[in-house]
Amino acid sequence: MSLVVSDTSPLSNLAAIEKPNLLQGLFGRIQIPEAVWLELNGGGRSWPGRNEVADADWIVRHGPTNVALLTALSRDLDAGEAASIALALEISADLILIDELDGRHQARRQGLTTMRNRCPSPFSASPRFPRTTGPVSRG
């Protein structure tokens, strides 16, 4: 199985549609930093995914230890994204699940593989859907 780190949104979004175990089926274990756990409990409120993460023995919580890296990443990203990227780098993760655009870009700059650049976009060029270079004609 691959070593996979997840940010908050993939967990909470799948929980919101009642599919939290989808990640377990795909990847086995998922690693999350403590910052993701804190985001799921943010503001004294239990956000979608909080109970599923708490009950899942396939989700492993721990924190990154490279404080300098975490501090640098936190300048441009929220706590969960920064900690997820830092953790993924520390444990040499095969994949990071992160949906925010800035977070994905930073993860790629750090040499990490994100789900988006591992799977083809549904809008990639194909015989049925050729890539266009200009405005789409509605004619």
N, C-alpha and C positions, 0 to 999 in steps of 0.2 A: 504494500500500500504506500501511497505517496504521503509525504510530510506536508500538511496543509495548515495554513494559518488563516483565520477569518476575522474580519472587522465586524462591527456591530450590525450593519444593515443587512447583510445576507442572512444572518440568524433571525433578526426581528421580522424581516420581510417574509421569510419562509414560515415562521411561526404564525404570522398574520393570516396566511392562507392555509393554515393547518397542515403544513408539510415540513415540519422541522427535521424529521428523520431522513429527508432526502439527501442531506449532506453525508450522513452516516452511510447510506447505501452507496453513494458515489466514492467516498474517500476513507471510510472506516473511522479513524480518529481525526478530530479537528483540534488544533491548538488555538487558544485565545489568550490575549494578555489580560491582566487584571483590569486595565482601563476599559476594555470592552464590557466586562462584567459590571463595572461601575456605571457605564453609560446605560446599560439595561436596567439599572436601579436608580437612574438620575432623577434628581428633584424630588426624592421621597416617593416616587411613583414606580410601579412595576410596569415596564414597557413590554410590548409584545416580544416574546422569546425569552423573557426572564425566567419563567418557571420551567420552560423546556430545557434551557441551558443548565439550570440548577439541578434538574433531575437526570440529565444525560450523563451516563458514565463514559460515553465516547467523546465528550468534550473535556479537554484538559486545560485548566487555567493556570497560568504562571506569568510572571512579568519579565520583561527584558531587563538585562543588567547593565547595558551600556548607556549610562546616564548622559554622556556627552552626545551620543547619537540621538537619543530620545529628545534631548533639549534642542538640538539643531532641527530635527524633524518637526517639533512642536511649534516652531516659528511660523510655519505655513499651513499646518494641518491640525485637525482637532486631536484630542488626546487618544481616542480609539484608533484612528488612522495611523498616527505617529507610532504608537506602541505596537500596533500590528506589523508595521513595516520593520521596526527595530527587532521585534521578536523573530520575524521571518528571516532576517539577515543573520541573527545570532544562531538560530538552529538550522540554518541552510535549508530552508523550506523549499519544496519543489513547486509550490503554488501558493499564492495569496489571493484570498477572496475579498475584494474591495471594490465597491461600486462608485464611489465618488471620483469624479474626473481628476481632480488635483491629486488625490491619493494614488490613483492608478498611474498617473504620469510620474510621480515621485518614486513609486515602487519600481517602475521600469528603469528610471534613471539609476536606481540603486542595483540594477541587474536582476531584479526579481521577475518571475513569471506570474502574470495575472491571468485570470480566467478569460478575459477578453482577448488577449493575444495568444491564447492557446486554442480557442475555438473560433471558427470562422464567423464573421458577422452575418446576420441574416440579410444584410444589404451588400454583401460582397458580390463582385461580378460573377455571373454564371450565364450559361446559355439562355436561361429563361429570363434573367434580369441583368442585362448588360450594364456595365458601369457607364455613366454619362459624364461628360465634362462640362456641360452647360445646362441651362434651364431645361426642364422636361417639357416637351411639347404636349399640349392638351388636345391637339387637332385631330 
